[in-house]
Amino acid sequence: MLRIERVLGSRIEADLAERLHRLEHQGAVDIVTVPAADLARRRLLIATRKGEELAIALPRTEKLFDGAVLLLEEDRAIVVRAATERWLRLEPRSISDAVELGYQVGNLHWRVRFGGEVLLVALEGRPEDYTARIEGLIAARRVAVTVLDEDAGECPPPDESTSAHGHGASHGHHHHHRDL
């Protein structure tokens, strides 16, 4: 397992880009696809497309990003690719439906973006696993659901995704959850 303890820079930096270009022609650039939700993590066990296992342990001052160069040697390189993020677009039909949807999504601690009158939930698994959790609202036609893909340009510009509580999912207070 290869241990990565720092990001060398961005693939678009002139000095790195030239060396990477040469290695790409030799088929010597390996890609590690990191789910968008994991880019902020400093510690991560993950495999590259070619199967090399990485143990990433970055200092507090560094983060992974799309195009981060993790390894650059004479005969090979490893570069981060951010996985395309998919979103579940939830459109409540009324204010009361929006309140109930917000309550349920908040209790589930899903990572969200707010898009006017719709709620966008970051998909970190299968869409049906998410819709099953709010099936009552969907079946009663109180919430319309669409799956969006960032690659297709279907999502609003990136903003600071947050949990439905208005802050990151890791937080220091306790919730008393109950059914409506």
C-alpha positions in Angstrom: 0.0 0.0 0.0 1.4 3.4 -1.0 1.2 6.1 1.7 0.4 9.6 0.5 1.2 12.3 3.0 0.9 15.5 0.9 -0.6 17.0 -2.3 2.2 17.9 -4.7 0.1 20.5 -6.5 -2.5 20.9 -9.2 -2.3 19.1 -12.6 -2.8 22.5 -14.2 0.3 24.1 -12.6 2.7 24.7 -15.5 5.7 22.7 -14.1 3.4 19.7 -13.2 1.3 19.9 -16.3 4.3 19.4 -18.6 5.6 16.4 -16.7 2.1 14.8 -16.5 1.6 15.4 -20.3 4.7 13.4 -21.0 3.6 10.6 -18.7 0.1 10.5 -20.1 1.5 9.8 -23.6 3.3 6.8 -22.0 0.1 5.6 -20.3 1.8 6.1 -16.9 -0.7 8.4 -15.2 -3.0 6.5 -12.8 -6.2 8.1 -11.6 -7.8 7.8 -8.2 -11.5 8.7 -8.4 -12.6 10.2 -5.1 -16.3 10.6 -4.3 -17.1 14.3 -4.0 -18.2 13.8 -0.4 -14.7 12.4 0.5 -12.7 15.2 -1.0 -12.7 17.1 2.4 -11.3 14.0 4.2 -7.7 14.1 5.2 -7.5 10.3 5.8 -8.7 7.9 3.2 -8.1 4.3 2.1 -8.8 4.0 -1.7 -7.6 2.3 -4.8 -6.5 3.8 -8.1 -8.1 2.7 -11.4 -5.1 0.4 -12.0 -5.7 -1.2 -8.6 -2.9 0.4 -6.5 -4.1 0.8 -2.9 -3.5 4.2 -1.3 -3.4 5.2 2.3 -3.9 9.0 2.2 -3.0 10.9 5.3 -2.8 14.6 4.7 -1.9 17.4 7.1 -4.7 19.6 8.4 -3.6 22.4 6.0 -4.2 20.3 2.9 -7.3 18.9 1.1 -7.9 16.7 -1.9 -9.3 18.3 -5.0 -10.1 17.5 -8.6 -6.7 17.4 -10.3 -4.6 17.1 -7.2 -1.3 15.4 -8.0 -0.5 12.8 -5.3 2.6 11.2 -6.8 4.9 12.3 -9.6 7.9 10.2 -10.4 10.0 9.8 -13.5 8.0 6.8 -14.7 4.5 7.3 -13.2 2.1 9.7 -11.6 -1.2 9.5 -9.6 -3.8 12.2 -10.0 -7.2 12.7 -8.2 -10.4 12.9 -10.2 -13.5 14.0 -8.3 -16.4 11.6 -9.0 -19.3 13.3 -10.6 -21.9 14.1 -8.0 -25.5 13.2 -8.5 -28.3 14.9 -6.7 -31.9 14.0 -5.8 -34.1 17.0 -6.6 -37.0 17.2 -4.2 -39.8 19.6 -5.0 -42.5 19.9 -2.3 -46.0 20.8 -3.6 -47.0 23.1 -0.7 -45.5 24.9 2.3 -46.7 22.2 4.7 -45.1 19.6 2.5 -41.9 21.6 2.5 -41.9 21.7 6.3 -42.4 18.0 6.6 -39.8 17.3 4.0 -37.3 19.5 5.8 -38.1 17.8 9.1 -37.5 14.4 7.6 -34.3 15.3 5.7 -32.9 17.1 8.8 -33.4 14.0 10.9 -31.7 11.9 8.3 -28.7 14.3 8.2 -28.6 14.2 4.4 -26.1 16.7 2.8 -28.2 19.2 0.9 -28.2 22.3 -1.3 -31.1 24.7 -1.3 -32.3 25.7 -4.8 -35.1 28.2 -4.5 -38.3 26.1 -3.9 -36.5 22.8 -4.3 -34.2 20.8 -2.0 -31.2 19.1 -3.6 -29.9 16.0 -1.7 -26.4 14.8 -2.5 -26.6 11.1 -3.5 -23.9 9.1 -1.7 -25.6 5.8 -2.5 -28.5 4.4 -4.6 -31.4 6.9 -5.3 -33.9 4.3 -4.3 -32.3 4.0 -0.8 -33.1 7.7 -0.3 -36.6 7.8 -1.8 -37.5 4.8 0.4 -36.9 7.0 3.5 -39.5 9.6 2.3 -41.8 7.2 0.4 -44.9 8.5 2.2 -44.4 12.0 0.8 -43.6 10.7 -2.7 -46.5 8.2 -2.8 -49.0 10.9 -1.7 -47.6 13.1 -4.5 -46.6 15.7 -1.9 -43.0 15.7 -3.2 -41.8 15.3 -6.8 -38.5 13.6 -7.3 -35.9 13.8 -10.0 -32.3 12.5 -10.2 -29.8 15.1 -11.5 -26.3 14.7 -12.7 -23.7 17.5 -12.5 -22.0 16.2 -15.7 -25.2 17.0 -17.6 -25.2 20.5 -16.2 -28.5 19.9 -14.4 -27.5 21.2 -11.0 -27.1 24.8 -9.8 -23.6 26.2 -9.4 -21.7 24.6 -6.5 -22.3 26.2 -3.1 -21.3 25.1 0.3 -23.3 21.9 0.8 -24.5 21.4 4.3 -26.6 19.1 6.3 -30.3 20.0 6.6 -29.6 21.5 10.0 -27.6 24.4 8.4 -24.2 23.1 9.5 -21.9 20.2 8.9 -23.2 16.7 9.6 -20.8 16.2 12.5 -22.1 18.3 15.4 -22.1 18.2 19.1 -25.8 18.3 20.1 -28.3 15.5 20.5 -31.6 15.1 18.7 -34.8 13.5 19.9 -36.3 12.0 16.8 -39.9 11.0 16.6 -42.4 10.1 13.9 -44.9 12.7 12.7 
